[in-house]
Amino acid sequence: MLPSSFPVDKTKVHPMTPRVNKLDLTSLHDLDDVLELMYYGWLAMTREADVRLARRGLSRPHHRILFVIARRDGLSVRELTEALGISKQALHGPLKALLDGGMVLARRSLLEHRQKSLHLTAKGRRVEADASQAERDAMGRAFGKAGKGAREAWCAVMRALADDE
């Protein structure tokens, strides 16, 4: 139960924002509708990719690792942790599963022998491409429904959020 001094306006939902969840959630702030759309939009965008990954015993962290390595072949473990914004400890389990599953290869760096460079195998490229394609398809459908200028507006918002980091 919230204290009576906590301002709660149950009616504040932007008129242009449709409800997307199965519950009628109480809005505690005038930007809650945006957070709700972000959350449920993310779930919808990743749903099919997650199903495809789960069939292989993989999940979202595995896909993020594959996604980054596919776009930066040969990066080091340190560079991967920096790109993902996670610790080496958090990376260890999912990366080990990808190495053991034959999707990622770790080779000694030619330049720095103490470092390993990470590469996708053919299997890893197929898994990454399959999951990413499901997400591209979902985003493409959404931009098509949203109409002209939607992609540019969405990118502007996401870039502003990312720049706040």
DSSP file (Angstrom, degrees, kcal/mol; ACC not computed):
  #  RESIDUE AA STRUCTURE BP1 BP2  ACC     N-H-->O    O-->H-N    N-H-->O    O-->H-N    TCO  KAPPA ALPHA  PHI   PSI    X-CA   Y-CA   Z-CA
    1    1 A M              0   0    0      0, 0.0     3,-0.1     0, 0.0     0, 0.0   0.000 360.0 360.0 360.0 134.4    0.0    0.0    0.0
    2    2 A L        -     0   0    0      1,-0.1     6,-0.0     4,-0.1     0, 0.0  -0.590 360.0-102.7 -83.6 145.0    1.3    3.4   -0.9
    3    3 A P    >   -     0   0    0      0, 0.0     3,-1.9     0, 0.0    -1,-0.1  -0.330  30.5-117.2 -62.6 150.8    1.4    6.2    1.7
    4    4 A S  T 3  S+     0   0    0      1,-0.3     4,-0.1    -3,-0.1    -2,-0.0   0.725 113.4  62.3 -64.7 -20.2   -1.4    8.7    1.2
    5    5 A S  T 3  S+     0   0    0      2,-0.1    -1,-0.3     0, 0.0    -3,-0.0   0.619  79.8  98.8 -79.9 -11.1    1.1   11.5    0.5
    6    6 A F  S <  S-     0   0    0     -3,-1.9     2,-0.4     1,-0.1    -4,-0.1  -0.666  80.7-126.5 -78.5 118.2    2.4    9.6   -2.6
    7    7 A P        +     0   0    0      0, 0.0     2,-0.5     0, 0.0    -2,-0.1  -0.507  34.4 175.6 -72.1 120.9    0.7   11.3   -5.6
    8    8 A V        -     0   0    0     -2,-0.4     2,-0.7    -4,-0.1    20,-0.1  -0.983  14.3-172.9-127.0 121.1   -1.1    8.7   -7.7
    9    9 A D    >   -     0   0    0     -2,-0.5     3,-1.1    18,-0.4    18,-0.1  -0.903   1.7-172.6-113.4 102.5   -3.1    9.7  -10.7
   10   10 A K  T 3  S+     0   0    0     -2,-0.7    17,-0.4     1,-0.2    -1,-0.1   0.620  81.9  55.2 -70.3 -12.4   -4.9    6.6  -12.0
   11   11 A T  T 3  S+     0   0    0     15,-0.1     2,-1.3    16,-0.1    -1,-0.2   0.552  73.5 112.9 -99.5  -7.8   -6.2    8.3  -15.0
   12   12 A K    <   +     0   0    0     -3,-1.1     2,-0.4    15,-0.3    17,-0.2  -0.523  33.0 132.8 -74.7  95.7   -2.9    9.7  -16.5
   13   13 A V        -     0   0    0     -2,-1.3    17,-0.1    19,-0.1    18,-0.1  -0.973  63.8-108.3-138.2 127.1   -2.4    7.8  -19.7
   14   14 A H    >   -     0   0    0     -2,-0.4     3,-1.9    16,-0.3    -2,-0.0  -0.286  26.0-128.7 -56.1 134.7   -1.5    9.8  -22.8
   15   15 A P  T 3  S+     0   0    0      0, 0.0    -1,-0.2     0, 0.0    -3,-0.0   0.742 107.1  53.4 -61.4 -23.0   -4.5    9.8  -25.1
   16   16 A M  T 3  S+     0   0    0      2,-0.1    -2,-0.1     1,-0.0     0, 0.0   0.526  91.2  89.7 -87.8  -5.2   -2.4    8.6  -28.1
   17   17 A T    <   -     0   0    0     -3,-1.9     2,-0.1     3,-0.0    17,-0.0  -0.822  67.5-150.2 -99.3 113.6   -1.0    5.6  -26.2
   18   18 A P        -     0   0    0      0, 0.0     2,-0.3     0, 0.0    -4,-0.1  -0.460  26.1-105.2 -76.1 153.1   -3.1    2.4  -26.5
   19   19 A R        +     0   0    0      1,-0.1     5,-0.1    -2,-0.1    14,-0.0  -0.600  38.7 177.1 -72.6 136.8   -3.2   -0.1  -23.7
   20   20 A V        +     0   0    0     -2,-0.3     2,-0.1     3,-0.1    -1,-0.1   0.505  48.5  79.9-121.0  -9.4   -1.1   -3.1  -24.6
   21   21 A N  S    S-     0   0    0      2,-0.3    -2,-0.0     1,-0.1    16,-0.0  -0.470  79.7-119.6 -99.2 172.6   -1.2   -5.3  -21.6
   22   22 A K  S    S+     0   0    0     -2,-0.1     2,-0.3     2,-0.0    -1,-0.1   0.627  94.6  63.2 -84.2 -15.0   -3.8   -7.8  -20.4
   23   23 A L  S    S-     0   0    0      0, 0.0     2,-1.2     0, 0.0    -2,-0.3  -0.719  86.8-119.2-106.2 158.1   -4.3   -5.9  -17.1
   24   24 A D        -     0   0    0     -2,-0.3     2,-0.1    -5,-0.1    -2,-0.0  -0.768  42.2-159.2 -93.7  89.0   -5.5   -2.4  -16.5
   25   25 A L        -     0   0    0     -2,-1.2     2,-0.4     1,-0.1    -4,-0.0  -0.418  16.1-117.5 -73.5 142.8   -2.3   -1.2  -14.8
   26   26 A T        -     0   0    0     -2,-0.1     2,-0.5     1,-0.0   -16,-0.1  -0.651  25.3-131.5 -78.6 131.0   -2.4    1.9  -12.5
   27   27 A S        +     0   0    0     -2,-0.4   -18,-0.4   -17,-0.4   -15,-0.3  -0.740  26.0 177.7 -85.9 126.1   -0.3    4.7  -13.8
   28   28 A L  S    S+     0   0    0     -2,-0.5     2,-0.3     1,-0.2    -1,-0.1   0.502  71.4  24.4-102.0  -8.5    1.9    6.2  -11.1
   29   29 A H  S >  S-     0   0    0    -17,-0.2     3,-1.7   -20,-0.1     4,-0.3  -0.982  81.7-111.8-153.0 155.0    3.6    8.7  -13.4
   30   30 A D  T 3  S+     0   0    0     -2,-0.3   -16,-0.3     1,-0.3     3,-0.2   0.619 117.0  52.5 -70.8  -9.6    2.7   10.5  -16.7
   31   31 A L  T >> S+     0   0    0      1,-0.1     4,-1.9     2,-0.1     3,-0.6   0.347  78.7  98.4-101.3   5.8    5.4    8.5  -18.5
   32   32 A D  H <> S+     0   0    0     -3,-1.7     4,-2.7     1,-0.2     5,-0.2   0.839  77.1  59.2 -61.6 -32.9    4.2    5.1  -17.3
   33   33 A D  H 3> S+     0   0    0     -4,-0.3     4,-2.1    -3,-0.2    -1,-0.2   0.875 105.9  48.8 -63.6 -35.2    2.4    4.5  -20.6
   34   34 A V  H <> S+     0   0    0     -3,-0.6     4,-2.5     2,-0.2    -2,-0.2   0.908 111.3  48.9 -69.5 -42.6    5.7    4.9  -22.5
   35   35 A L  H  X S+     0   0    0     -4,-1.9     4,-2.7     2,-0.2    -2,-0.2   0.906 110.6  51.8 -62.8 -40.5    7.4    2.5  -20.1
   36   36 A E  H  X S+     0   0    0     -4,-2.7     4,-2.7     1,-0.2     5,-0.3   0.930 110.7  47.0 -61.6 -45.6    4.6    0.0  -20.6
   37   37 A L  H  X S+     0   0    0     -4,-2.1     4,-2.6     1,-0.2     5,-0.3   0.892 111.5  51.8 -63.5 -39.2    4.8    0.3  -24.4
   38   38 A M  H  X S+     0   0    0     -4,-2.5     4,-2.3     2,-0.2    -2,-0.2   0.941 113.1  44.9 -61.6 -47.0    8.6   -0.2  -24.2
   39   39 A Y  H  X S+     0   0    0     -4,-2.7     4,-2.1     2,-0.2    -2,-0.2   0.958 119.7  38.3 -63.2 -53.1    8.3   -3.3  -22.0
   40   40 A Y  H  X S+     0   0    0     -4,-2.7     4,-2.1     1,-0.2    -1,-0.2   0.831 115.0  54.5 -72.4 -30.9    5.5   -5.0  -24.0
   41   41 A G  H  X S+     0   0    0     -4,-2.6     4,-2.6    -5,-0.3    -1,-0.2   0.916 108.2  49.8 -64.2 -42.9    7.0   -3.9  -27.3
   42   42 A W  H  X S+     0   0    0     -4,-2.3     4,-2.2    -5,-0.3    -2,-0.2   0.923 109.9  51.0 -61.1 -44.5   10.3   -5.5  -26.4
   43   43 A L  H  X S+     0   0    0     -4,-2.1     4,-1.1     1,-0.2    -1,-0.2   0.921 113.4  44.8 -59.1 -43.9    8.5   -8.7  -25.5
   44   44 A A  H  < S+     0   0    0     -4,-2.1     4,-0.5     1,-0.2    -1,-0.2   0.888 112.5  51.5 -68.3 -38.7    6.7   -8.8  -28.8
   45   45 A M  H  < S+     0   0    0     -4,-2.6     4,-0.3     1,-0.2    93,-0.2   0.856 119.1  35.3 -67.4 -34.8    9.8   -7.9  -30.8
   46   46 A T  H  X S+     0   0    0     -4,-2.2     4,-2.9    -5,-0.2     5,-0.2   0.522  91.1  95.7 -97.4  -6.6   11.9  -10.7  -29.2
   47   47 A R  H  X S+     0   0    0     -4,-1.1     4,-1.8     1,-0.2     5,-0.1   0.920  89.2  39.3 -54.0 -55.2    9.2  -13.3  -28.8
   48   48 A E  H  > S+     0   0    0     -4,-0.5     4,-2.4     1,-0.2    -1,-0.2   0.889 115.9  52.1 -66.7 -39.4    9.9  -15.3  -32.0
   49   49 A A  H  > S+     0   0    0     -4,-0.3     4,-2.6     1,-0.2    -1,-0.2   0.916 108.8  51.4 -61.5 -42.0   13.7  -15.0  -31.6
   50   50 A D  H  X S+     0   0    0     -4,-2.9     4,-2.6     2,-0.2    -1,-0.2   0.872 108.9  50.7 -64.0 -36.7   13.4  -16.3  -28.1
   51   51 A V  H  X S+     0   0    0     -4,-1.8     4,-1.8    -5,-0.2    -1,-0.2   0.932 111.6  47.9 -64.3 -45.8   11.4  -19.3  -29.3
   52   52 A R  H  < S+     0   0    0     -4,-2.4     4,-0.5     1,-0.2    -2,-0.2   0.898 114.6  46.2 -63.0 -40.3   14.0  -20.0  -32.0
   53   53 A L  H ><>S+     0   0    0     -4,-2.6     5,-2.5     1,-0.2     3,-1.5   0.914 108.2  56.0 -67.2 -42.7   16.8  -19.7  -29.4
   54   54 A A  H ><5S+     0   0    0     -4,-2.6     3,-1.9     1,-0.3    -1,-0.2   0.841  97.0  63.5 -61.4 -34.1   15.1  -21.8  -26.9
   55   55 A R  T 3<5S+     0   0    0     -4,-1.8    -1,-0.3     1,-0.3    -2,-0.2   0.772 108.2  43.7 -59.2 -24.3   14.8  -24.7  -29.4
   56   56 A R  T < 5S-     0   0    0     -3,-1.5    -1,-0.3    -4,-0.5    -2,-0.2   0.293 123.8-104.5-102.5   7.2   18.6  -24.7  -29.3
   57   57 A G  T < 5S+     0   0    0     -3,-1.9    -3,-0.2     1,-0.3     2,-0.2   0.728  83.9 121.4  76.6  22.0   18.8  -24.4  -25.5
   58   58 A L      < -     0   0    0     -5,-2.5    -1,-0.3    -8,-0.1     2,-0.2  -0.674  40.3-167.9-115.0 168.0   19.8  -20.7  -25.8
   59   59 A S    >>  -     0   0    0     -2,-0.2     4,-1.9    -3,-0.1     3,-0.6  -0.767  45.6 -67.3-142.7-172.4   18.4  -17.5  -24.5
   60   60 A R  H 3> S+     0   0    0      1,-0.2     4,-2.5    -2,-0.2     5,-0.2   0.858 124.8  54.0 -53.7 -46.1   18.7  -13.7  -24.8
   61   61 A P  H 3> S+     0   0    0      0, 0.0     4,-1.9     0, 0.0    -1,-0.2   0.893 108.2  51.4 -59.3 -36.9   22.2  -13.4  -23.3
   62   62 A H  H <> S+     0   0    0     -3,-0.6     4,-2.5     1,-0.2    -2,-0.2   0.919 110.0  49.5 -63.3 -42.4   23.5  -15.9  -25.8
   63   63 A H  H  X S+     0   0    0     -4,-1.9     4,-3.1     1,-0.2    -1,-0.2   0.909 107.6  53.3 -65.3 -41.2   21.9  -14.0  -28.7
   64   64 A R  H  X S+     0   0    0     -4,-2.5     4,-2.1     2,-0.2    -1,-0.2   0.912 110.9  47.7 -60.0 -41.2   23.4  -10.7  -27.5
   65   65 A I  H  X S+     0   0    0     -4,-1.9     4,-2.5    -5,-0.2     5,-0.2   0.948 114.1  45.6 -64.0 -48.8   26.9  -12.3  -27.5
   66   66 A L  H  X S+     0   0    0     -4,-2.5     4,-2.5     1,-0.2    -2,-0.2   0.900 111.0  54.7 -60.4 -41.2   26.4  -13.8  -30.9
   67   67 A F  H  X S+     0   0    0     -4,-3.1     4,-1.0     2,-0.2    -1,-0.2   0.923 111.6  42.9 -58.7 -47.6   25.0  -10.5  -32.2
   68   68 A V  H >X S+     0   0    0     -4,-2.1     4,-0.7     1,-0.2     3,-0.6   0.933 114.5  48.5 -68.2 -46.2   28.1   -8.5  -31.1
   69   69 A I  H >< S+     0   0    0     -4,-2.5     3,-0.8     1,-0.2    51,-0.2   0.887 107.2  57.1 -63.3 -37.6   30.7  -11.1  -32.3
   70   70 A A  H 3< S+     0   0    0     -4,-2.5     3,-0.4     1,-0.2    -1,-0.2   0.826 113.3  40.6 -60.3 -30.8   29.0  -11.3  -35.7
   71   71 A R  H << S+     0   0    0     -4,-1.0    -1,-0.2    -3,-0.6    -2,-0.2   0.453 125.8  34.1 -99.6  -2.4   29.4   -7.6  -36.1
   72   72 A R  S X< S-     0   0    0     -3,-0.8     3,-1.6    -4,-0.7    -1,-0.2  -0.408  80.5-165.7-148.8  64.1   32.9   -7.4  -34.7
   73   73 A D  T 3  S+     0   0    0     -3,-0.4    46,-0.2     1,-0.2    -3,-0.1  -0.261  73.0  22.1 -56.7 132.9   34.7  -10.6  -35.6
   74   74 A G  T 3  S+     0   0    0     44,-2.8    -1,-0.2     1,-0.2    45,-0.2   0.518  83.3 151.0  90.4   6.5   37.9  -11.2  -33.6
   75   75 A L    <   -     0   0    0     -3,-1.6    43,-2.8    43,-0.5    -1,-0.2  -0.281  44.7-113.0 -68.7 159.8   37.1   -9.0  -30.6
   76   76 A S  B  >  -A  117   0A   0     41,-0.2     4,-2.2     1,-0.1    41,-0.2  -0.398  23.7-108.6 -87.1 167.6   38.6   -9.8  -27.3
   77   77 A V  H  > S+     0   0    0     39,-0.6     4,-2.6     2,-0.2     5,-0.2   0.904 121.9  53.0 -60.8 -41.5   36.7  -11.0  -24.2
   78   78 A R  H  > S+     0   0    0      1,-0.2     4,-2.1     2,-0.2    -1,-0.2   0.920 109.0  48.5 -60.9 -43.9   37.4   -7.6  -22.6
   79   79 A E  H  > S+     0   0    0      1,-0.2     4,-2.5     2,-0.2    -1,-0.2   0.876 110.7  52.0 -64.1 -37.0   36.0   -5.8  -25.6
   80   80 A L  H  X S+     0   0    0     -4,-2.2     4,-2.2     2,-0.2    -2,-0.2   0.923 108.8  49.0 -66.0 -44.2   32.9   -8.0  -25.5
   81   81 A T  H  X>S+     0   0    0     -4,-2.6     5,-1.9     1,-0.2     4,-1.4   0.896 113.1  48.7 -62.4 -38.5   32.2   -7.3  -21.9
   82   82 A E  H  <5S+     0   0    0     -4,-2.1    -2,-0.2     2,-0.2    -1,-0.2   0.916 110.9  49.5 -66.2 -43.1   32.6   -3.5  -22.6
   83   83 A A  H  <5S+     0   0    0     -4,-2.5    -2,-0.2     1,-0.2    -1,-0.2   0.874 118.2  39.6 -63.9 -37.0   30.2   -3.8  -25.6
   84   84 A L  H  <5S-     0   0    0     -4,-2.2    -1,-0.2    -5,-0.2    -2,-0.2   0.640 104.4-128.6 -87.3 -16.0   27.6   -5.6  -23.6
   85   85 A G  T  <5 +     0   0    0     -4,-1.4     2,-0.3     1,-0.3    -3,-0.2   0.873  67.6 117.8  69.7  37.3   28.1   -3.6  -20.4
   86   86 A I      < -     0   0    0     -5,-1.9    -1,-0.3    -6,-0.2    -2,-0.1  -0.836  65.0-101.9-130.4 167.9   28.5   -6.7  -18.2
   87   87 A S     >  -     0   0    0     -2,-0.3     4,-1.8    -3,-0.1     5,-0.2  -0.397  32.5-111.2 -84.0 164.8   31.3   -8.2  -16.0
   88   88 A K  H  > S+     0   0    0      1,-0.2     4,-1.9     2,-0.2    -1,-0.1   0.858 120.4  56.2 -61.8 -34.4   33.5  -11.1  -17.0
   89   89 A Q  H  > S+     0   0    0      1,-0.2     4,-0.7     2,-0.2    -1,-0.2   0.904 107.5  47.0 -64.9 -41.4   31.7  -13.2  -14.4
   90   90 A A  H  4 S+     0   0    0      1,-0.2    -1,-0.2     2,-0.1    -2,-0.2   0.838 114.8  47.6 -69.0 -32.0   28.3  -12.5  -16.0
   91   91 A L  H  X S+     0   0    0     -4,-1.8     4,-2.6     1,-0.2     5,-0.3   0.811  94.6  78.5 -75.4 -31.1   29.7  -13.3  -19.5
   92   92 A H  H  X S+     0   0    0     -4,-1.9     4,-2.7     1,-0.2     5,-0.2   0.876  92.5  44.5 -51.4 -55.3   31.4  -16.5  -18.4
   93   93 A G  H  X S+     0   0    0     -4,-0.7     4,-2.2     1,-0.2    -1,-0.2   0.952 117.9  40.6 -60.4 -56.0   28.4  -18.9  -18.3
   94   94 A P  H  > S+     0   0    0      0, 0.0     4,-1.9     0, 0.0    -1,-0.2   0.898 117.3  49.2 -62.6 -39.1   26.7  -17.9  -21.6
   95   95 A L  H  X S+     0   0    0     -4,-2.6     4,-2.5     1,-0.2    -2,-0.2   0.917 109.6  51.9 -66.4 -41.1   30.0  -17.6  -23.5
   96   96 A K  H  X S+     0   0    0     -4,-2.7     4,-3.2    -5,-0.3     5,-0.2   0.908 108.2  51.8 -59.9 -42.1   31.1  -21.0  -22.2
   97   97 A A  H  X S+     0   0    0     -4,-2.2     4,-2.0    -5,-0.2    -1,-0.2   0.895 111.2  47.3 -62.0 -39.3   27.9  -22.6  -23.5
   98   98 A L  H  <>S+     0   0    0     -4,-1.9     5,-2.7     2,-0.2     6,-1.4   0.876 113.9  47.1 -70.6 -37.2   28.4  -21.0  -26.9
   99   99 A L  H ><5S+     0   0    0     -4,-2.5     3,-1.3     4,-0.2    -2,-0.2   0.942 115.4  45.2 -65.8 -48.3   32.0  -22.2  -27.0
  100  100 A D  H 3<5S+     0   0    0     -4,-3.2    -2,-0.2     1,-0.3    -1,-0.2   0.819 110.3  55.9 -64.8 -31.5   31.0  -25.7  -25.8
  101  101 A G  T 3<5S-     0   0    0     -4,-2.0    -1,-0.3    -5,-0.2    -2,-0.2   0.417 115.0-114.8 -83.4   2.4   28.1  -25.7  -28.3
  102  102 A G  T < 5S+     0   0    0     -3,-1.3    22,-0.4     2,-0.2    21,-0.4   0.758  87.9 109.8  73.8  24.5   30.4  -25.1  -31.3
  103  103 A M  S   <S+     0   0    0     -5,-2.7    18,-2.1     1,-0.2     2,-0.4   0.686  75.5  39.4-102.4 -23.3   29.0  -21.6  -32.0
  104  104 A V  E     -B  120   0A   0     -6,-1.4     2,-0.4    16,-0.2    16,-0.2  -0.975  66.4-156.9-128.4 142.4   31.9  -19.5  -30.9
  105  105 A L  E     -B  119   0A   0     14,-3.4    14,-2.4    -2,-0.4     2,-0.5  -0.960   4.6-155.8-117.1 134.6   35.6  -20.1  -31.4
  106  106 A A  E     +B  118   0A   0     -2,-0.4     2,-0.3    12,-0.2    12,-0.2  -0.957  17.3 179.4-112.8 120.8   38.3  -18.5  -29.1
  107  107 A R  E     -B  117   0A   0     10,-2.8    10,-3.8    -2,-0.5     2,-0.2  -0.897  37.0 -99.7-119.0 148.9   41.8  -18.2  -30.6
  108  108 A R  E     -B  116   0A   0     -2,-0.3     8,-0.3     8,-0.3     5,-0.1  -0.464  48.9-109.0 -61.4 133.7   44.9  -16.7  -29.1
  109  109 A S        -     0   0    0      6,-2.8     6,-0.1     3,-0.6    -1,-0.1  -0.423  14.9-142.8 -66.4 138.3   45.3  -13.2  -30.5
  110  110 A L  S    S+     0   0    0      1,-0.2     3,-0.2    -2,-0.1    -1,-0.1   0.822 101.7  39.9 -70.1 -30.8   48.2  -12.8  -32.9
  111  111 A L  S    S+     0   0    0      1,-0.3     2,-0.5     2,-0.0    -1,-0.2   0.866 127.4  27.4 -86.9 -39.7   49.0   -9.4  -31.5
  112  112 A E    >   -     0   0    0      1,-0.1     3,-2.0     3,-0.1    -3,-0.6  -0.892  66.4-164.9-129.5  99.5   48.5  -10.1  -27.8
  113  113 A H  T 3  S+     0   0    0     -2,-0.5    -1,-0.1     1,-0.3    -4,-0.1   0.679  87.0  60.7 -63.7 -19.1   49.1  -13.7  -26.8
  114  114 A R  T 3  S+     0   0    0     -6,-0.1    -1,-0.3     2,-0.0     2,-0.2   0.674  98.6  72.7 -79.7 -15.6   47.5  -13.3  -23.4
  115  115 A Q  S <  S-     0   0    0     -3,-2.0    -6,-2.8    -6,-0.1     2,-0.4  -0.652  72.2-141.7 -99.2 155.2   44.2  -12.4  -25.1
  116  116 A K  E     - B   0 108A   0     -8,-0.3   -39,-0.6    -2,-0.2     2,-0.4  -0.923  10.4-142.9-111.4 141.1   41.8  -14.5  -27.0
  117  117 A S  E     -AB  76 107A   0    -10,-3.8   -10,-2.8    -2,-0.4     2,-0.4  -0.858  17.9-137.2-100.8 140.7   40.0  -13.3  -30.1
  118  118 A L  E     + B   0 106A   0    -43,-2.8   -44,-2.8    -2,-0.4   -43,-0.5  -0.802  24.9 173.8-104.8 137.1   36.4  -14.5  -30.5
  119  119 A H  E     - B   0 105A   0    -14,-2.4   -14,-3.4    -2,-0.4     2,-0.3  -0.983  29.3-119.9-139.3 146.4   34.9  -15.7  -33.8
  120  120 A L  E     - B   0 104A   0     -2,-0.3   -16,-0.2   -16,-0.2     2,-0.1  -0.685  24.7-140.5 -84.0 141.7   31.6  -17.2  -34.8
  121  121 A T     >  -     0   0    0    -18,-2.1     4,-2.5    -2,-0.3     5,-0.2  -0.369  36.8 -94.3 -84.1 175.8   31.6  -20.6  -36.4
  122  122 A A  H  > S+     0   0    0      1,-0.2     4,-2.0     2,-0.2     5,-0.1   0.907 130.8  50.8 -58.5 -40.9   29.3  -21.4  -39.3
  123  123 A K  H  > S+     0   0    0    -21,-0.4     4,-2.4     1,-0.2    -1,-0.2   0.925 109.5  49.8 -62.5 -44.7   26.8  -22.8  -36.7
  124  124 A G  H  > S+     0   0    0    -22,-0.4     4,-2.6     1,-0.2     5,-0.2   0.881 109.1  51.9 -61.8 -39.4   27.1  -19.6  -34.7
  125  125 A R  H  X S+     0   0    0     -4,-2.5     4,-2.5     2,-0.2    -1,-0.2   0.894 110.2  49.4 -64.0 -39.5   26.5  -17.5  -37.7
  126  126 A R  H  X S+     0   0    0     -4,-2.0     4,-2.4     2,-0.2    -2,-0.2   0.931 112.7  46.3 -65.6 -44.9   23.4  -19.5  -38.6
  127  127 A V  H  X S+     0   0    0     -4,-2.4     4,-2.3     2,-0.2     5,-0.2   0.935 115.3  46.3 -63.3 -46.6   21.9  -19.2  -35.1
  128  128 A E  H  X S+     0   0    0     -4,-2.6     4,-2.7     1,-0.2     5,-0.3   0.928 113.4  48.7 -61.8 -45.9   22.7  -15.5  -34.9
  129  129 A A  H  X S+     0   0    0     -4,-2.5     4,-2.2    -5,-0.2    -1,-0.2   0.893 111.3  50.5 -62.6 -40.5   21.2  -14.8  -38.3
  130  130 A D  H  X S+     0   0    0     -4,-2.4     4,-1.6     2,-0.2    -2,-0.2   0.942 115.0  41.2 -64.2 -49.1   18.1  -16.8  -37.5
  131  131 A A  H  X S+     0   0    0     -4,-2.3     4,-1.5     1,-0.2    -2,-0.2   0.917 116.4  48.9 -67.3 -42.7   17.3  -15.0  -34.2
  132  132 A S  H  X S+     0   0    0     -4,-2.7     4,-2.7    -5,-0.2    -1,-0.2   0.865 107.3  56.0 -66.1 -35.2   18.2  -11.6  -35.6
  133  133 A Q  H  X S+     0   0    0     -4,-2.2     4,-2.8    -5,-0.3    -1,-0.2   0.898 104.0  53.7 -64.0 -38.8   16.1  -12.1  -38.7
  134  134 A A  H  X S+     0   0    0     -4,-1.6     4,-1.9     1,-0.2    -1,-0.2   0.905 111.9  45.3 -60.5 -40.5   13.1  -12.8  -36.4
  135  135 A E  H  X S+     0   0    0     -4,-1.5     4,-2.5     2,-0.2    -2,-0.2   0.893 111.9  50.9 -71.0 -39.7   13.7   -9.5  -34.7
  136  136 A R  H  X S+     0   0    0     -4,-2.7     4,-2.9     2,-0.2    -2,-0.2   0.912 109.7  51.5 -62.4 -41.3   14.2   -7.6  -38.0
  137  137 A D  H  X S+     0   0    0     -4,-2.8     4,-2.4     2,-0.2    -2,-0.2   0.928 110.8  47.7 -60.5 -45.0   10.9   -9.0  -39.3
  138  138 A A  H  X S+     0   0    0     -4,-1.9     4,-2.2   -93,-0.2    -2,-0.2   0.921 114.1  46.4 -63.0 -44.4    9.1   -7.8  -36.1
  139  139 A M  H  X S+     0   0    0     -4,-2.5     4,-2.8     2,-0.2     5,-0.2   0.903 111.1  52.8 -65.5 -40.4   10.6   -4.4  -36.3
  140  140 A G  H  X S+     0   0    0     -4,-2.9     4,-2.2     2,-0.2    -2,-0.2   0.913 110.0  47.8 -61.1 -43.4    9.9   -4.1  -40.0
  141  141 A R  H  X S+     0   0    0     -4,-2.4     4,-2.3     2,-0.2    -1,-0.2   0.920 112.7  49.3 -62.8 -42.9    6.2   -5.0  -39.4
  142  142 A A  H  X S+     0   0    0     -4,-2.2     4,-2.5     1,-0.2    -2,-0.2   0.927 111.4  47.4 -64.7 -44.9    6.0   -2.4  -36.6
  143  143 A F  H  X S+     0   0    0     -4,-2.8     4,-1.6     1,-0.2     7,-0.2   0.881 110.8  53.6 -64.2 -36.2    7.6    0.3  -38.7
  144  144 A G  H  < S+     0   0    0     -4,-2.2    -1,-0.2    -5,-0.2    -2,-0.2   0.908 112.4  43.4 -62.9 -41.2    5.2   -0.5  -41.6
  145  145 A K  H  < S+     0   0    0     -4,-2.3    -2,-0.2     1,-0.2    -1,-0.2   0.867 111.2  54.6 -70.1 -36.6    2.2   -0.2  -39.3
  146  146 A A  H  < S-     0   0    0     -4,-2.5    -1,-0.2    -5,-0.2    -2,-0.2   0.763 103.3-145.5 -73.8 -24.8    3.4    3.0  -37.6
  147  147 A G    ><  -     0   0    0     -4,-1.6     3,-1.9    -5,-0.2     4,-0.4  -0.289  40.4  -3.9  95.1-176.9    3.9    4.7  -41.0
  148  148 A K  T 3  S+     0   0    0      1,-0.3    -4,-0.0     2,-0.1     0, 0.0  -0.208 127.0  14.1 -57.0 134.8    6.2    7.2  -42.6
  149  149 A G  T 3> S+     0   0    0      1,-0.0     4,-2.3     4,-0.0    -1,-0.3   0.354  90.3 114.6  84.8  -6.2    8.8    8.7  -40.3
  150  150 A A  H <> S+     0   0    0     -3,-1.9     4,-2.8    -7,-0.2     5,-0.2   0.917  75.0  49.5 -65.3 -43.5    8.3    6.1  -37.6
  151  151 A R  H  > S+     0   0    0     -4,-0.4     4,-2.8     1,-0.2     5,-0.2   0.936 112.6  47.3 -61.9 -45.7   11.8    4.5  -38.0
  152  152 A E  H  > S+     0   0    0      2,-0.2     4,-2.1     1,-0.2    -1,-0.2   0.909 114.2  47.1 -63.3 -42.5   13.5    7.9  -37.8
  153  153 A A  H  X S+     0   0    0     -4,-2.3     4,-2.1     2,-0.2    -2,-0.2   0.922 113.3  48.3 -65.4 -43.9   11.5    9.0  -34.8
  154  154 A W  H  X S+     0   0    0     -4,-2.8     4,-2.8     1,-0.2     5,-0.2   0.927 111.7  49.7 -62.0 -45.1   12.1    5.7  -33.0
  155  155 A C  H  X S+     0   0    0     -4,-2.8     4,-2.8    -5,-0.2    -1,-0.2   0.882 108.5  53.5 -62.3 -38.0   15.9    5.9  -33.8
  156  156 A A  H  X S+     0   0    0     -4,-2.1     4,-2.1    -5,-0.2    -1,-0.2   0.916 111.7  44.9 -63.2 -42.9   16.0    9.4  -32.4
  157  157 A V  H  X S+     0   0    0     -4,-2.1     4,-2.2     2,-0.2    -2,-0.2   0.937 115.5  46.6 -66.0 -47.1   14.4    8.4  -29.1
  158  158 A M  H  X S+     0   0    0     -4,-2.8     4,-2.8     1,-0.2    -2,-0.2   0.889 112.2  50.7 -64.2 -39.1   16.6    5.3  -28.8
  159  159 A R  H  X S+     0   0    0     -4,-2.8     4,-2.5    -5,-0.2    -1,-0.2   0.907 109.6  50.7 -64.7 -41.1   19.8    7.3  -29.7
  160  160 A A  H  X S+     0   0    0     -4,-2.1     4,-0.9    -5,-0.2    -2,-0.2   0.899 112.3  47.3 -62.9 -40.6   18.9    9.9  -27.0
  161  161 A L  H >< S+     0   0    0     -4,-2.2     3,-0.7     2,-0.2     4,-0.4   0.937 113.1  47.9 -64.0 -46.7   18.4    7.1  -24.5
  162  162 A A  H >< S+     0   0    0     -4,-2.8     3,-1.2     1,-0.2    -2,-0.2   0.858 108.4  55.2 -63.5 -36.0   21.7    5.5  -25.4
  163  163 A D  H 3< S+     0   0    0     -4,-2.5    -1,-0.2     1,-0.2    -2,-0.2   0.724  96.0  66.7 -70.0 -21.5   23.5    8.8  -25.3
  164  164 A D  T <<        0   0    0     -4,-0.9    -1,-0.2    -3,-0.7    -2,-0.2   0.640 360.0 360.0 -72.4 -13.8   22.3    9.4  -21.7
  165  165 A E    <         0   0    0     -3,-1.2    -1,-0.3    -4,-0.4    -2,-0.1   0.514 360.0 360.0 -60.8 360.0   24.5    6.4  -20.6
